[in-house]
Amino acid sequence: MKKEELDSLIKISAYSAILLTLLLLLLNDSIEELSTIFRAVTTSVSIVVLFWGLYFKWLWKYCPFKYLLYRPNISGTWKGILASDWKDKNGLLIQPKIFFIVIRQNFLDTNITTFTDNFIGVSYAENLLLNDARGEKKLTYLYRKDTADVGIQESNEGACELRINERQPMNMEGRYWSNIKTKGIIKVIKLSDDIIISFQEGLTLTEK
């Protein structure tokens, strides 16, 4: 969470707790008793804590709550192509592959799994880069291959940077690099809010 977001969270929490406390005291006839004030304060703080727990889990996706601390909602399954400069043993470029990106996201965490017909990639470091001044929204992540075709490409690690376009249909486009000196272009469109667990399941979802 960025410093600006943390500052906003603290301010919203403090103001909300104060307003709730005042409201509870106004609704109580015995506001002069210390125990009444204490109960009002603890109740208000508990409500604020509960709200933020629900917010970070679910509410951040929905209006009007999503405008409190903004995050683009990119969770779900994305489909597109991966075009690589990798060459086969005959020195020929491989054809662009069908590519699925699966994003599991809440406000604080983003986990990414990618699928082609011959490998699964799993992210181990993710970041959403939001620059309001430039209007930039990017997803960056580091990944490692979970499976690979023996003899075609060795297991590797790499980095990916995708620009997020929230206009319908939602899409992402960008580049990737790997530690086996390959690089390429990725273009994907949001396919579904559903989560797939295999390349074949992605193809089935496409046909629906």
N, C-alpha and C positions, 0 to 999 in steps of 0.2 A: 504494500500500500504506500502511495506517495505521501510526502509530507503534507501537501495541500489537502489531500483526502483525509489524513489523520486529523489535521486542524479542523476541518469541517465536521468530522464525526464528533470530536470533543465539544465543539460549539453547539451542534444540534442536540447532543445528549444533555448538556448542561441546561440549555434553554427549555428543553422538553421536560426534564425532571423538575425544574423550578415551576413551570406552568402547571404540571400535574399536581405538584404539592399544593400550590395555591388553590387549585380547583377542589382538591379533596378537603382542604381546610374550610373552604367556603361552604361545602356541603355538610360539614360537621358542626354540631351545636356547641361542642366543648373544645374550642380551638385554643383556650388558654391553658389547657393541661399539657404538660411536657410529653406525656405518653402519646397523646393524640398527634402532636407534631412529629414525633419519632415514627409513628406508624405511617403517617402520610408520606414522610421522606422515604422510608424503606419501601413502601408500596410503589411509589413513583420510580425509584431506582430499579426495582424489579421489573416493572413494566417496560422501561427503556431497554434494559438488558435483554428481555424476552423479544422485544421488537427487533433489535439488532441481530439476534440469533436467527430469527425468521428472515430478516432482510438478506443476510449474507448467504442463506441457504436457498431461498426462493424469490423473495419479494423484489430483489434488485432487477429482475427481468421485466416487471410489469409496471404500467402506468398507475398512479403518478410517481410511484416509489423509485423508478429507475432514474429519475432526475436528481435524486439526492446525492448519490455518488455514482457517476456514470460509468458503465461498462457496456461495450457492444456485446450482445448475446449471440455468440457464435457456436453454441453447443448443438450437436447433432451430427449428421452425416453429409459430407460434401463429395461431389463426383466431378471428375474432369480428366485432364491428361497431364502426364509427366513426359517432357521431351528432354532427353539426355544427350550429352556429347560422347558417351561411352561407346566404344567400338568393339565388335566381336573379334574372334581370332582371325578372321579374314580381313580385318581392317575396315569393316562396314559399320556405319552408324545404325544403331537399333532404331526401330520405328517407335514413335510416341506410344506410351502405354496408358491404358485406362487406370485411373488413379483415384483411390478413395481416401479421404481424410475423416477420421472420427474424432470429435472433440467432446470430452466430458468436462463440463465447466460449472463452477459456482463462482461467487464473487471473488474469493480469495485464491482459488486454485484452477488451473487449466491443465488437462492431461490429453495428449494427442497420440493416436495410433493411426498408422497409414498402411494401406494395402495396395499391392499390385498382384499380378498373377503369380509372381515368383518371390516376393518378399514381404515381410511385415516389419514396419519400423515403429519403434516405441520412443517417445520423447522422455528426456530426463532433466531438462531445464527449459522452462517456458516463460515468455514475457509478452504482455500487451503494451505496445508503445503508443500512447495517445498524446498527440501534440495539437492542442486546440488552435494555437496561433497559426499553424500551417495546415490545419485540417487533415492531418495524417492519422491514420489508424492502421497499425501494423501488428501482426502476430509473428514473433520470432521464437525459434526453439532449436535445441540441440537434440539429435536422435541417434539411436543405434539400431542396427538391424537385429531383429529377433530370430529371423530365419532367412536363409539364402539358398539358392540353387548351387550345389557343389559343382565347381568347374566352370560356372558362368560368371559369378561375381563373388568375391570373398566377402565375409562379413565386414561391415565398416561402420563408421560413425560420420556424422555430418551436421550441417547447420542449414536452416531454412528461414527465409524472410518473405512474408506474404502481406501484401497490402489488402486491407479489408474495405469492401464497398458495400454499404448497408442498403443501398437502393435495390429495389426488387427487380429481378431476382438477386438475392444476396450472392456475392461472388468474391473470390480472393485470387490474387495473381502475384507471382513473384519468382524468386530464384532459390536454388539449393546448391550446396557445395559438399563434397565428401572428402574424406582423408585418403581416398585412393585416386585422387586427382581427376575426379569427374565433377561436372556441374551441369545445370540444366534449368529449364523453365517449368513452372507449375501453374496451371489454370484450373480452378474448380468453381462450381456453382453449388449453392445449398440445395441438397436433395431432399432431406427430411429431418425432422426432429428426432426420429428414431435412431438408435445406436446399433450398428452392425458389429459382428465379431469375426467376420471372414470376408475375403474377396468375393466368394460365391454368393454369400448373403447380400452383398452390395449389388451384384448383378440381378439377383432376384428382386430386390427393392426397386431397382431401376425399371423393371418390367411392370410394376404395379401401376 
